[in-house]
Amino acid sequence: MSWTLVAAVLLATAGLLVLGLLAGRLWLDVRVLAREVDTASRALAEAAGDLAGASRAG
């Protein structure tokens, strides 16, 4: 077996492992971002409800 073939397989495997790690990190970051967007959306909805209640009362 040629050493260039072994090197090519090792490089391809390493590249796939790096891509897998990056995909995992991206997935975790997307989950965090989705949680933050949900929190901000709920806060905006609550503020809009408070504003609507204040405008009715005033």
Buried (B, 14 or more C-beta within 10 A) or exposed (E): EEEEEEEEEEEEEEEEEEEEEEEEEEEEEEEEEEEEEEEEEEEEEEEEEEEEEEEEEE
